[in-house]
Amino acid sequence: MATAPPTTDALVGRDAELESIRAFLTRSTAGALLLEGEAGIGKTMLVAAAVADATERGWQVLECRPAAAEAQLPFAALADALGDAVDEVIPALPAPQRTALLGALRRIEADVDRLALSSGALGVLRALAEYRPVILAIDDAQWLDAPSANVLAFALRRLTDEPVVVVASRREGEALPPAVEAALTAIGVERLPVPPLSLGAIGRIIRSRLGLSLHRPALIRIHEASRGNPFFALELAAAAATAGDGAGALPVPETVRELVQRRLAALPKDARGGLLVVAALGHPATDVLAHAVEDWQRVVAPALDAGILEVRSGRIGFAHPLLASGVYGGAAEHERRAVHDMLARVVPDPEQRAWHLAHATARADEDVATTLERAAAGAAVRGAPETAAELAEHAHRLTPREHLDERASRALQTATYAWAAGDATRSRGILVDLIGTLGPSPARAAARQLLVKIVDDIAETIDLLGDALDDVAGNAAAEASVLNLLARQRTWAGDFRGAIREAETAARRAAESGSTAELAVALAREAQARVCSGERTPHKLLDRAIALERQVGDSIPVGDSPTRIRALCALWDDDLETAWELATAVDRRAQTASESWRAIVLTTLAEIELRRGSVANATAAVETASEIAGYWGVVHAEAAVLAAAALVDAAAGRVEKARQAATRAAALMRPAGYDMIVRSAERSLGFLELSVGEPAAAHGVLEPLLARSGIGHPAAAAAAPDDVEAL
């Protein structure tokens, strides 16, 4: 929503702040300026001044003004910020990024890959910055919806030398979304406090805005009562003028709500009702308001005339957020619920309808819970797991207590979405509570399996899966699923004989249940564990697994794909062309299937490229893998990427970077029990020491690795020639 340039009177007393803004824009080609102050102090006008200054300089302006009512709507701020600018550059973006951006912005109906969306937002900023500097202005950044906040943070952190600056405001006492706070810190943030105005400045504002020339005692009282806050000062002065009793009778409201209620009291009743609708919607488009309020133009005209509402770029909203919060907070609960109930029937966006339905419903209602559950699934498909988690939690809240299966399912959905949104702490808490309340059941097994993805301690994950196996005893297909995950975890732990045992049992149970996908995974996991234990590659086993995989299409996740495991085995066999073909095919699928597992695929591809002689391609692969793993937020994935990056950096001569990566990977994974990653990191460190002419140090690392692993293990087999050379 375009911000109007501030009027001269709106900036009275702000010379120092304006000079700081001008200086920031003059010297900065990157970084952020964060305006901080209490509500009503004038931050919005200063952000508008920054936008006006940047516009005069010929910069590209991207701006958004999040509202509290919109904080639950996925990508509301992103849509405002990117707006029409997307159209200028979107043809140049890769197809997955175009699809993700247009889907998130509701331009097309499409499943949204969150990584592609975030990369697309980064691509938009980079493309715009090729032509001129870019300012991203965010007023009231504390109200950014979580999906927008995470996408923008991803993009900002990955800018390098592009001329993109951020000017944002934050209300005192309110926190920025954590991802945004971290991103601003990473790019370099300057904080500009916005202090109270002087007595003289308050007097000039009152005179300019209200046409009032107050006697000094009245002005002093207003200044003291407002504590130099221009919003409060104007409201108090207007109230004094209405009362007409001079300074001694000046009404001093104790709360914002009381102040707003006094101002609203002069409006017609239907206008006050219209204001509550606008407050519940945030910044609605006028056509949406037309569906919600009959004869809306007549109804809101008094509020527009009074300066309570304003229209900008086809949207209507409050002139100040304090007015919106005062209107909404001042309404009775039954009035708010009635408005949300009405809006749930008229707003066009399905997720927005779901939010209003959730706020309109106080008691358990299975029909409402089902609607919210579906909306949560839709939000997840659209790349907004944060929104999906909130909607699923409302669905769980409104599920009747006697509907035990539905309650368990919705709690599991909430945990799944929260984990996808990167909130592992919340997800883990939900899962632990759910496991504690459920009896032996597939639902409890599913909760344990999800918890395994969050927990980074191998021993704990194996215990969880053992319990999950008890939960599904007698259910052959479910047992196969748990056993396959157990085989994977035992392989990570270096327990290859145990992994073979679990995979063989999984194959039997999958065959008994007719689960082709689980059988394919079991055969591939067995083959991987056998190679890791020192056996020759069981080609027949892998060929059968891949044939089964082809029967079920892409239903097998990339992480469990027999083709991915076959690529690994080909690498270990030094069949580099086969390994490259298979790994490249899996990588293409990972990009299309929105798989975070692409980070692990790329570590394999990086080593293949390195052994084929392309350090540049290997470097590009680990850089992309690192970006994905950081976004994914899974510690063992980050460590696996670090171990691979250490090998590539060592080959490229980036000595300190390689040493730090290998050391950190081993330090992270040794206490967690991820022996496969530790061995990989140690192999990389040994290769590094040899490459810098330290054979004794190399032998000191590689000899224990060989002794512990046996010459048949892939990491040891790759390290053995280096250790021989070190001797």
FENZI-V25125 format. One line per field, one symbol per residue. ss: DSSP state (H for helix, E for strand, - for the rest). A space follows every 10 residues. Layout:
ss=???
//
This chain:
ss=-------HHH H---HHHHHH HHHHHHH--- -EEEEEE--- --HHHHHHHH HHHHHH---E EEEEE--HHH -----HHHHH HH--HHHHHH HH--HHHHHH HHHH------ ---HHHHHHH HHHHHHHHH- ---EEEEEE- HHH--HHHHH HHHHHHH--- ---EEEEEEE E------HHH HHHHHHH-EE EEE-----HH HHHHHHHHHH -----HHHHH HHHHHH---H HHHHHHHHHH HHH---HHH- -----HHHHH HHHH----HH HHHHHHHHHH H---EHHHHH HH---HHHHH HHHHH---EE EE--EEEE-- HHHHHHHHHH --HHHHHHHH HHHHHH---H HHHHHHHHHH -----HHHHH HHHHHHHHHH H---HHHHHH HHHHHHH--- ---HHHHHHH HHHHHHHHHH ---HHHHHHH HHHHHHH--- -HHHHHHHHH HHHH---HHH HHHHHHHHHH H----HHHHH HHHHHHHHHH HHH--HHHHH HHHHHHHHHH HHH--HHHHH HHHHHHHHHH HH------HH HHHHHHHHHH H------HHH -HHHHHHHHH HH---HHHHH HHHHHHHHHH HH-----HHH HHHHHHHHHH H---HHHHHH HHHHHHHHHH HH--HHHHHH HHHHHHHHHH HH--HHHHHH HHHHHHHHHH ----HHHHHH HHHHHHHHHH H---HHHHHH HHHHHHHHH- ---HHHHHHH HHHHHH-
//
